[in-house]
Amino acid sequence: MRLRRIDLKLVRLPLVRPFRTSSSVKDHLAHIVVRVESDDGLVGWGECASPSDPYYCPETTETCWHLLRDFLGPLVLGREWEAIDDLTAFYRLVKGNNFAKAGLEMACCDLLARAEGVPLAAFLGGVRPRIASGVSLGIEDDTAALLDTIERHLSSGYKRIKLKIGPGRDVEVVREVRRAYPDILLQVDANSAYTLNDIDLLRALDEFDLLLIEQPLAHDDIIDHARLQAALRTPVCLDESIHSEADARKALELDACRVINIKVSRVGGLMEARRIHDLCFTRGVPVWCGGMHEFGIGRAANVAVCSLPGFVFPGDVSGSDKYYLQDLVDPPVLAHDGYVTVPTGPGLGHEPIEDRIVSNTRREVTLEAGVA
């Protein structure tokens, strides 16, 4: 297999409604769609779902564009490879920049799965024909409005609610939600908004029978999370701290968490996501799939990885209609009674709508083998 061409397209879509976390508010998202083409004309698609700002992680859309255009793309174009690990070895000297790597690797996994005529889920070793879906809800100033939103999603069949929390919008908000919905699967995500000085506040969340509390402390921390986990009954889940299988191993050995959130983009691609899954699965540690508000391409890849056996909690793989009026793939990724069907067609199983991608593209560049 050789790549003869890579197309990068910066695609912007408006959100159905603004989404607020402890660090930012978004009313639209711009992601890089990656199209790769082999010497024999096969095509694969990936998505670089990096935030546009450096508040979730150090990467941004602009850094990913730079890495893909000036380093990762040139390093793989025109070179022979058979397996994905062969391909990623070409850019092994590039440190970090996992979101950029994930977009390219995803496209090549799609390409290889299509070449083999198998669904991406089967290519990864998935076993589930459908996956349970939860929803992630941003911080709301109006708790009554939040409760209305929760009711709407529960009525649609979603199996779990995740609440973004931050200082001043935490314990009392969770209390009200739990009072209204005493039996639902409920978890919270702090996006690194707290420190060990807040340990008493975080301990107060123990009374609400939460599935987990996600990344309460610093984005790059494992040690303090171990101290926090020892003080809580609620399982701590690490997200931003886990960039690789090695990070996951260290966190588990230090008892820094009891659950790990696997995001394909954050860990550099589908193969590393599978390695983290396999490590946790052998140790009996549950994992689930977090989302970055992916368009349909990245969302389809998340569905595939969620079909692996260790993904026991509902993920943030809700239907794309929750975020976007129009998806970029056909059929769109949708949830029915809280479940998303794992596609059985080759590769991603959802075909990119090229006209729609073009009409929403704000910038593009083509890289070709042998062309400087």
Secondary structure as UniProt FT lines:
FT   STRAND          3..20
FT   STRAND          25..38
FT   TURN            39..40
FT   STRAND          43..48
FT   TURN            54..55
FT   HELIX           61..67
FT   HELIX           68..72
FT   HELIX           73..76
FT   TURN            77..78
FT   HELIX           84..89
FT   TURN            90..93
FT   HELIX           98..116
FT   HELIX           120..124
FT   STRAND          130..133
FT   STRAND          135..137
FT   HELIX           143..155
FT   TURN            156..157
FT   STRAND          161..164
FT   TURN            167..168
FT   HELIX           171..180
FT   TURN            182..183
FT   STRAND          186..189
FT   TURN            191..192
FT   HELIX           196..198
FT   HELIX           199..204
FT   HELIX           205..208
FT   STRAND          213..214
FT   TURN            219..220
FT   HELIX           223..231
FT   STRAND          236..238
FT   TURN            240..241
FT   HELIX           245..253
FT   TURN            254..255
FT   STRAND          259..262
FT   TURN            264..268
FT   HELIX           270..282
FT   TURN            283..284
FT   STRAND          287..289
FT   HELIX           296..306
FT   TURN            309..310
FT   HELIX           320..322
FT   STRAND          329..330
FT   TURN            337..338
FT   STRAND          339..341
FT   STRAND          351..352
FT   HELIX           354..359
FT   STRAND          361..368
FT   TURN            369..370
//
